[in-house]
Amino acid sequence: MSDQAGTKESNESNDREKILAALGGTRGLIDSGVPSILFLLIFNFGHHLHQALYASVGLSVVFTLYRLFKRESLQHALSGLFGIAICALFAGRSGKASAFYLPSIYKNIAFLALYGATNLLRVPLLGLIIGPVIGENLEWRKNVARRKAYTNAGWLWVGMFALRVAIQYPLYKANKLNALGVANFFLGYPLYLLVLWGSWQILRRVPTVKQVEDKSKE
């Protein structure tokens, strides 16, 4: 009995780590979040837009080189570098520091629409991302309980993206740079981790398709 409990706990731990990695992971948060914080700090210190942009992009490059040197996955570092470069491009071309956060707002609008649409179509994006990672592939679509779990968890992500847009866009329109930067931070790290934790709590309560299949073979 204890062996079965240990195996279940080990499987849950493995799935949790795989899900975290698939949805960005702590490294992804660092690679994309810290350069944004540096941008805000340097701009406030000297009010030199281009210096702040160079610093944020430079730090993102350092993160990427560090991952390369450590022979770690470059996926999140490169996506973070690309994201920071796009933000810098928007701000540099417009001459407005607040435009640095505009790509993030656009991204949240796109993900809000994507998560919401796939949930309504009963093909939740969360399942399409996580299923192959933890070995369910797309078999979860044939399991009503599992599909519902992915859908319910997906609504948490819809809520997160909607909240971000509802708060960040008015701040951008009002050109409230510091408020926008602070909102970007708290609606980034803390909210993401809260939604990730909530999603895991929903998904872990429903056996995966592979677990159901393993039991049927016993």
N, C-alpha and C positions, 0 to 999 in steps of 0.2 A: 504493500500500500504506500509506504514511504517512497519507494522507488518511482511509483507512478506519479506521486505528488512532485517529486524532484524533477522528473522528466517534464511534467507540465510547466513547472516554474522555469525550467531551462528554456523550453520552447517559447514561452511568453517573453522571456528576456531577449532571446534572439530576434523574435518578431518585432519587439519594441525598438531594438537597435536598428533593425533594417528599415522600419517605418521612419524613424527619426532621420536616418541618412537619406532616404528617398525624398523626404519633404524639406530638406535643406540642412538639417543638423546644426549643431552648435558652431561648427566651423563655418558653415554658410552664413550664419548670423554675424559672426565676427568679420568675415571677409567683406560683407556688404554693409554692415552697420557702423563699424569703427571709422572708416574713411568719411562717412557722412557726418559723424560727430566732430571729427577733426576739421572738416570744412566749416562747420558752424562756429567752432571755437576760434579758428584763425581769422575768419571774416569779422567776428565781433571784436577781436583784439586789434586789428589794424584797418578794417574796412577796405581791404584790397581784394577785390573779387578774384582776380586772376591768381594771386598768390594762394588764396584759399583753394581754388580749383586745382592748381598744380600740386599742392600738398596732399589733397585727398586722392588724386589719381596716382601720385607717387607712392603713397602708402599702400594703395591697392596693388601696385606693381611689386612692391616689397613683399606683400603677402603671397603673391603668385610665385615669386622667385623662391621664397622660403619653402612653400609646398613642393616646388620642383627640387630644391636641394635636399629636402627630407624624403623625397620620393613618395610623397603622399598624393592622393587623388587631386587633380587640378580642376575637377568639375566645378566646385563651388567657388574656388579662387578666380577662375576664368570668368564665370558668370558674374561674380562680384565686380571684377575689373571692367567687364563690358558694361554693366549697369552704371558704375560710377562714371565711366567715360561718356555714356549717353547723357547722364545728369550734367556733367561738366559742359558738354556740347550745348545743351539747352540754355544753361546759365550764361555761358560765354557769348553765344550768339545774341541773346536777348539783352544782355547787360544787366539783368535783374538777378540778384542772389536767390530770390524766392523761386525762380524758375529751375533751380537745382533739384527741387522736389517735385516738379511737374511730371517727369516720367514715372515716378512712383505712383502718382495719382492716376495716371493713364493705365498703368499696370493693374492697379487695384480695381478699376472700372472693368477692365477686360476679364480679370479673374472672377469678379462678381457675376458678370454675365455668363461666363463659362461654367462655373460651379452651379449656378442657379439653373441654367438651361439643361445641363446633363442630369441634374437631380429631377427636374420636372419630366424629362424624357425617360426616367427610370434606368439610366445608365450612369450612375454617379461617377464623376471624375475621380473621386478619391479611391474608388474601387479599381478603376483603370490604372491608377498609379501604383497602388499598394499591392493589389492582387498578384501580379507577376513577381513582385519583390519577395513576398513571403510564401510563394509556391502554390497559390490558389489559381494563378493565371486568370482566366475569365470564367472559370467554373462557378464562381460565387453568384453569377447572374441567374443560375438555375436554382439557387437556394434562397427562398423567400426571406428567411430570417437574416441571412448574411447580407443580402442586398439591402434590406431595410436598415441594417446597422450602418452600412456605408452611406446610405442616403441621410440618415439622422446625423451622422458625424459630418457629412458634407454641409448640412445647414449651419453648423457652427462656423465653417469657413466662409459661407455666404454672409453670415452676420459680421464676421471680422472685416471682410472687405467692404461691406456696406458702411460699417462704423468708421473705418478709415476715410472713406470718400466723404462721408457726411461731415467729418470734422476738418479734414485737411483742405478740401476744396474751398470752403468759405475763407479759411485763413490765407490761402494762396491769393484769392481774389482781392482780399483786403491788404495784401502785401505785408502780412505780419510774419516776418522772417523768423524771429526767435520763437514765437509761439508755434510756428509751423515746424521748426526743428525739434522742439520739445515734444510736440505731438507725434512727430515722426518716430522719435525714440520710443516713447511709451506705447504707441500703437504698433511698434515693431517688435522688439525683444519680449517685453512682458506679455503682450496680448497674444503673440504667436505661440509662446510657450504654454499659455493658458489654454488656447484652442487645441494645441497639440496634445496636451494632457487630457482634455475633455474628449477628444477624438479617441484616444487610446482607451479611456474608461468605457466608452460605448462599444468599441470593437472587441475588446478583450472578453466581454460578457457573452459574446456569441461565438460558438466554436467555428473555427475556420473550416472550409470545405475539405481540406486535407485531413483535419482531425476527425471529421465525420467519416471519411473514407477509411481511415486507419482503424477506427472502431468497428466498422462493418466487416473488416477482414479478420477480426479476432474470433 
